[in-house]
Amino acid sequence: MTSPESRSTRRAMLVSTAAAVVLPGVVPAWASTPLTLTVAAFPALDEIVKAALPTYAKTHPHVTVKVVSRQFTDHHSAMTTALSTSSQLPDVMALEVGYVGRFAQGGGLEDLSAKPYDAAQHRQTWVPYAVDQGSHEGRIVAVPSDIGPGTLLYRSDIVQQAGLKEADLTGSWESYVEAGKQLKARSNAYLLAHAREIKDIVIRTGVAPGEGLYFDSASRVLVDSPRFTRAFELARQVRQAGLDARIGAWSNEWTTAFRRGTLATQMTGAWLAGHLNNWLAPDTKGKWRAAGLPGGVAAAYGGSFLAIPRRADAARKAAAWDLIRLLTLDRGMQLAAFKSQDAFPALLAAHDDPFFAEPLPFLGGQPARTLWRDTARRITAVQVHRQDAFAEEVVNTELDKVLDQGKAVATALADAKRQVERRARR
């Protein structure tokens, strides 16, 4: 156990490190030459960058920053093309966590651990699992901007109507499914949007150190392992009992279900509470509560990173790095992004702010940010593999065959393994 004195010393070190990122009034020598930086981002990270520009301009008056914003999918498609062709490369590239490993393994991202960046000296200032997610073969290639601690959001009014309590939802996966049966029988609400959501979490449970979701450290395929078998079987139980609404996230049906109160729970990142409050289902204010994921699982849902393309213009990389440092190491900037865009801070020095303990009216006054903060510190990163996206597609297709066509779980996973192995050998 860490002593109070050492915790205080560590906290002071984190705060001083974050505060020292940008020194007001100090202009680097290179800044005497006018530069134009291009930042490629997606909502709402684009707004976070724009909000930081007045502060950045104080120490970089000769730098003009152009923010190019695209919708999430279009942005990452454009970045894939830019990295593969080395054309129209931005100076700073925003990435969702699912793309970091893919781009890093292709050699497209600058090694920020090396000089002149020395990002490794800041490794202890960010949430540990997020640093691991932004690293490739021990090198930091993308700096965490915000994180997505996993949570179970549930409708307290529906749960109470069914005569249930929070512990019935969170005690174990088995109790979660059983609670879903009670919810359906007594309130006619679905337990969750799609049975696939259970699979997505269970396969992240019990990953061995050094392994990924779909591949081990030697690139052997793991999709027929016990965690996949359990994930498929639980998802099948949910479907057979009629507990999922069979709708996908971000669909019109998904939004309508929230607004009508036909979805009792949603496993997601902490950021969804803000979306529900602001635009998805604002009329449900006060009816939701946040809890940990079933069985005490600590998992991440999403997270944003900032990187510098390896083949970006070398003359602008120092200015690009200074902007990244401001956005990710400045405590005030991290908190401002949290308060305005629900971007949960990756910077540990921001986690002691009183804002975390404030009650959330949308969640009935629950101070849920402290729950999410504790979850974030328990999450461990899993290794990424260049074929993860293909493996996920194959696994989801086979799960659909189990759910919709009655295919045997063992057969589905064996078929998935063969397909993934065939692709991995190419």
C-alpha positions in Angstrom: 0.0 0.0 0.0 1.3 3.5 -0.9 1.8 5.8 2.1 -0.1 9.1 2.2 3.3 10.9 2.0 4.3 9.1 -1.2 0.8 9.6 -2.7 1.1 13.3 -2.0 4.6 13.5 -3.6 3.3 11.6 -6.7 0.4 13.9 -7.0 2.6 17.0 -6.8 4.9 15.5 -9.4 2.0 14.9 -11.8 0.6 18.4 -11.3 4.0 20.1 -11.7 4.7 18.0 -14.8 1.4 18.9 -16.4 1.7 22.6 -15.5 5.2 22.8 -17.0 4.2 21.8 -20.5 3.7 25.3 -21.9 5.6 28.2 -20.4 3.7 31.5 -21.1 5.7 34.0 -23.0 8.4 31.6 -24.0 8.6 31.3 -27.8 10.8 28.7 -29.4 13.5 29.9 -31.8 12.0 28.0 -34.7 8.7 29.9 -34.2 10.1 33.0 -35.9 9.3 31.4 -39.2 5.5 31.3 -40.0 4.1 27.8 -40.1 0.7 26.3 -40.8 -0.2 23.1 -39.0 -2.9 20.8 -40.2 -4.8 18.8 -37.5 -7.1 16.0 -38.8 -9.8 15.1 -36.3 -13.3 13.9 -35.8 -16.2 15.1 -33.5 -15.9 16.1 -30.7 -12.1 16.0 -30.7 -12.1 18.7 -33.4 -13.9 21.1 -31.0 -11.4 20.3 -28.2 -8.5 21.2 -30.5 -10.2 24.4 -31.6 -10.8 25.4 -27.9 -7.1 25.0 -27.1 -5.9 27.2 -30.0 -6.0 30.6 -28.2 -3.8 29.2 -25.5 -1.5 27.6 -28.0 -1.2 30.9 -29.9 0.2 32.7 -26.8 3.4 30.7 -27.0 3.3 30.0 -30.8 2.2 33.3 -32.4 3.8 32.4 -35.7 1.9 29.1 -36.1 -1.5 29.0 -37.8 -3.5 25.8 -37.0 -6.0 24.5 -39.5 -8.4 21.8 -38.2 -9.8 19.4 -40.8 -12.8 17.7 -39.4 -14.6 14.6 -40.9 -17.1 12.2 -39.5 -15.6 9.3 -37.6 -15.6 6.7 -40.4 -14.7 9.2 -43.1 -11.8 10.5 -41.0 -10.2 7.1 -40.4 -10.7 6.1 -44.1 -8.9 9.3 -45.1 -6.1 8.7 -42.6 -5.7 5.2 -44.0 -5.3 6.5 -47.5 -3.0 9.3 -46.4 -0.6 7.0 -44.6 -0.6 4.4 -47.4 0.1 7.0 -50.1 2.1 9.5 -48.0 -0.1 12.3 -49.6 -2.2 14.9 -47.8 -0.7 13.9 -44.5 -1.8 16.1 -41.6 0.8 17.3 -39.0 -1.3 16.0 -36.1 -3.6 13.0 -36.6 -6.4 12.1 -34.2 -7.1 8.3 -33.9 -9.6 6.2 -32.1 -8.0 3.4 -30.2 -9.0 0.7 -32.7 -6.9 2.3 -35.3 -3.7 3.0 -33.4 -2.3 -0.5 -33.5 -3.2 -1.0 -37.2 -1.4 2.2 -38.2 1.5 1.6 -35.9 2.2 -1.8 -37.3 2.2 -0.4 -40.8 5.1 1.9 -39.7 3.1 5.0 -40.4 3.4 6.8 -37.0 6.3 8.7 -35.5 8.1 7.2 -32.6 7.3 9.7 -29.9 9.4 7.9 -27.3 12.6 9.0 -29.2 14.2 12.4 -29.2 13.3 15.1 -29.6 9.9 14.1 -28.3 10.8 12.0 -25.3 7.2 11.1 -24.6 8.4 8.2 -22.4 9.3 10.7 -19.7 5.6 11.4 -19.3 4.5 7.7 -19.3 3.6 7.9 -15.6 1.4 10.9 -16.0 -1.3 9.2 -18.1 -3.7 6.4 -17.2 -1.5 3.3 -17.5 -3.7 1.2 -19.8 -4.1 4.1 -22.2 -0.3 4.5 -22.6 -0.1 0.8 -23.3 -2.8 1.1 -26.0 -0.8 3.9 -27.6 2.4 1.9 -27.7 3.8 -0.5 -30.2 6.8 -2.8 -29.4 7.6 -0.6 -26.4 7.5 2.7 -28.3 4.8 5.3 -27.7 3.4 6.1 -31.1 0.2 7.8 -30.1 -0.5 9.9 -27.0 -3.9 9.4 -25.1 -6.2 12.3 -25.2 -9.3 10.8 -23.6 -10.4 7.4 -22.4 -13.6 5.4 -22.1 -14.0 3.6 -18.8 -16.6 0.9 -19.2 -19.9 1.1 -17.3 -23.3 -0.4 -17.1 -26.0 2.3 -17.5 -29.4 1.1 -16.4 -32.9 2.5 -16.0 -33.5 2.6 -12.3 -37.3 3.0 -12.7 -37.6 -0.1 -14.8 -35.3 -2.1 -12.6 -37.4 -1.1 -9.5 -40.7 -1.9 -11.4 -39.4 -5.4 -11.9 -38.6 -5.8 -8.2 -34.8 -5.9 -8.8 -31.8 -4.1 -7.5 -28.4 -3.1 -9.0 -26.7 -6.1 -7.5 -28.9 -8.4 -9.6 -27.5 -6.8 -12.7 -23.9 -6.6 -11.7 -23.2 -9.7 -9.5 -22.2 -12.0 -12.4 -23.0 -12.6 -16.0 -25.4 -15.3 -15.0 -27.3 -13.0 -12.6 -27.4 -10.3 -15.4 -29.1 -12.7 -17.8 -31.5 -13.9 -15.1 -32.3 -10.3 -14.2 -33.0 -9.7 -17.9 -35.7 -12.5 -17.8 -37.4 -10.8 -14.8 -37.2 -7.4 -16.6 -38.8 -8.8 -19.7 -41.6 -10.6 -17.8 -42.5 -7.7 -15.5 -41.8 -4.6 -17.6 -41.6 -5.8 -21.2 -38.3 -3.9 -21.5 -35.4 -5.6 -23.3 -32.3 -6.2 -21.2 -29.9 -4.8 -23.9 -29.9 -3.7 -27.5 -28.0 -6.7 -29.1 -26.7 -10.0 -27.7 -23.4 -9.2 -29.4 -22.7 -6.7 -26.6 -22.2 -9.5 -24.1 -19.7 -11.2 -26.4 -17.8 -8.0 -26.8 -17.1 -7.7 -23.1 -16.7 -11.4 -22.1 -13.9 -12.0 -24.7 -12.0 -9.2 -22.9 -12.2 -11.1 -19.7 -9.2 -13.2 -18.6 -6.8 -12.2 -21.4 -3.4 -13.5 -20.5 -0.5 -10.9 -20.1 1.1 -10.3 -23.5 -1.8 -11.6 -25.4 -4.4 -9.9 -27.6 -8.1 -10.5 -28.0 -7.8 -12.7 -31.1 -4.0 -13.6 -31.2 -1.4 -14.6 -28.7 2.1 -13.2 -28.6 3.2 -15.7 -31.3 0.3 -14.7 -33.6 -1.6 -18.0 -32.8 -5.3 -17.6 -33.2 -7.3 -17.7 -30.0 -10.9 -17.5 -31.2 -11.7 -21.0 -30.0 -10.5 -20.4 -26.5 -12.7 -20.8 -23.4 -13.5 -17.1 -23.2 -14.9 -17.1 -26.7 -16.9 -20.2 -26.0 -18.4 -18.6 -22.9 -19.1 -15.4 -24.7 -20.9 -17.1 -27.5 -22.9 -19.3 -25.1 -24.0 -16.3 -23.0 -25.0 -14.3 -26.1 -27.0 -17.3 -27.3 -28.8 -17.5 -23.9 -29.8 -13.9 -24.3 -31.2 -14.4 -27.8 -33.0 -17.6 -27.0 -34.7 -15.9 -24.0 -35.7 -12.9 -26.2 -33.8 -10.5 -24.0 -32.2 -8.4 -26.7 -34.0 -5.9 -29.0 -31.8 -7.0 -32.0 -30.9 -3.4 -32.8 -27.4 -1.9 -33.4 -25.8 1.0 -31.6 -26.3 4.4 -33.2 -29.2 3.3 -35.3 -32.5 5.2 -35.3 -34.1 2.2 -33.5 -31.5 2.4 -30.8 -32.2 6.1 -30.1 -36.0 5.5 -30.2 -35.6 2.6 -27.7 -33.8 4.9 -25.2 -36.5 7.6 -25.6 -39.4 5.1 -25.2 -37.8 3.3 -22.2 -37.8 -0.1 -23.9 -34.1 -0.7 -23.2 -33.3 -1.4 -19.5 -29.5 -1.4 -19.7 -26.6 -0.4 -21.9 -23.0 -1.6 -21.5 -20.9 1.3 -22.8 -18.2 3.9 -22.2 -18.8 6.5 -19.5 -19.2 9.1 -22.3 -22.6 7.8 -23.3 -24.2 9.3 -20.2 -23.4 12.7 -21.6 -24.8 11.8 -25.0 -28.0 10.5 -23.5 -28.3 13.7 -21.5 -27.5 16.1 -24.4 -29.2 14.6 -27.4 -30.0 10.9 -27.4 -32.7 10.9 -24.7 -32.7 14.1 -22.6 -36.3 13.5 -21.5 -35.2 10.5 -19.5 -33.1 12.7 -17.1 -33.0 11.3 -13.6 -34.1 7.8 -14.5 -30.6 6.4 -15.3 -27.9 5.2 -12.9 -24.4 4.0 -13.5 -22.8 0.8 -12.2 -19.8 -1.4 -12.9 -19.9 -4.0 -15.6 -21.3 -7.5 -14.6 -19.0 -9.7 -12.7 -16.7 -6.8 -11.7 -15.2 -6.6 -15.2 -13.0 -3.6 -15.9 -13.0 -2.8 -19.7 -12.5 0.1 -21.9 -14.9 1.4 -24.6 -13.1 3.6 -27.0 -10.6 6.3 -26.4 -8.9 9.0 -28.5 -5.2 9.5 -29.3 -3.1 12.1 -31.0 -0.2 11.0 -33.3 2.3 12.5 -35.8 2.6 10.7 -39.1 6.1 9.5 -39.7 6.3 11.1 -43.1 4.8 14.4 -42.2 6.8 17.5 -42.9 9.8 17.4 -40.6 9.9 21.2 -40.3 6.5 21.2 -38.6 6.9 18.3 -36.2 8.2 20.3 -33.3 5.2 22.6 -33.4 2.9 19.6 -33.8 4.4 18.0 -30.7 4.0 21.1 -28.7 0.2 21.2 -29.6 -0.1 17.5 -28.6 1.6 18.2 -25.3 -0.7 21.1 -24.6 -3.8 18.9 -25.3 -2.7 15.9 -23.4 -0.4 17.1 -20.5 -2.1 20.4 -19.5 -4.4 19.7 -16.6 -6.6 22.7 -17.4 -7.0 21.6 -21.0 -7.9 18.1 -20.0 -10.5 19.3 -17.6 -12.0 21.8 -20.0 -12.4 19.0 -22.6 -14.1 16.8 -19.9 -16.5 19.5 -18.9 -17.4 20.6 -22.4 -17.3 17.4 -24.4 -17.5 14.6 -21.8 -13.9 13.6 -22.9 -12.8 11.6 -19.8 -9.2 12.7 -19.0 -6.3 10.4 -19.8 -4.1 12.7 -17.6 -3.9 11.4 -14.0 -3.2 14.9 -12.6 -6.8 15.9 -13.7 -8.4 13.0 -11.7 -8.2 14.8 -8.3 -10.4 17.7 -9.4 -13.6 18.3 -7.4 -15.5 18.1 -10.6 -15.3 14.3 -10.3 -17.3 14.3 -7.1 -20.1 16.5 -8.4 -23.5 14.9 -8.6 -24.8 14.2 -12.1 -28.5 15.2 -12.4 -29.0 13.0 -15.4 -28.0 10.0 -13.2 -30.3 11.1 -10.4 -27.6 13.0 -8.6 -25.2 10.0 -8.5 -21.5 11.1 -8.5 -20.7 8.6 -11.1 -17.4 10.1 -12.3 -15.6 8.7 -9.2 -16.9 5.2 -10.2 -15.5 5.6 -13.7 -12.2 7.0 -12.4 -11.7 3.9 -10.3 -12.6 1.6 -13.2 -10.1 3.4 -15.4 -7.3 2.5 -13.0 -8.2 -1.2 -13.0 -8.3 -1.6 -16.8 -5.4 -3.4 -18.4 -4.6 -3.0 -22.1 -4.6 -6.0 -24.5 -2.1 -6.3 -27.3 -3.1 -5.4 -30.8 -2.5 -7.3 -34.0 -2.7 -6.2 -37.6 -5.4 -8.7 -38.3 -7.6 -7.8 -35.4 -10.2 -6.0 -37.5 -10.6 -9.0 -39.8 -10.8 -11.4 -36.9 -13.5 -9.3 -35.3 -15.5 -9.3 -38.5 -15.2 -13.1 -38.8 -16.2 -13.7 -35.2 -19.2 -11.4 -35.5 -20.3 -13.2 -38.6 -20.1 -16.6 -36.9 -21.9 -15.3 -33.9 -24.7 -14.1 -36.1 -25.0 -17.6 -37.5 -25.2 -19.0 -33.9 -27.9 -16.4 -32.9 -30.0 -16.4 -36.1 -29.4 -19.8 -37.7 -28.8 -22.0 -34.6 -25.3 -23.0 -35.6 -23.5 -24.9 -32.9 -21.1 -22.7 -30.9 -18.1 -25.1 -31.2 -18.6 -25.4 -35.0 -18.9 -21.6 -35.4 -15.7 -21.0 -33.4 -13.8 -23.7 -35.3 -14.9 -22.2 -38.6 -13.9 -18.7 -37.4 -10.5 -20.0 -36.4 -9.9 -21.5 -39.8 -10.8 -18.3 -41.6 -8.6 -16.1 -39.4 -5.7 -18.5 -39.7 -6.0 -18.5 -43.5 -5.9 -14.7 -43.6 -3.1 -14.5 -41.0 -0.8 -16.7 -43.1 -1.0 -14.4 -46.1 
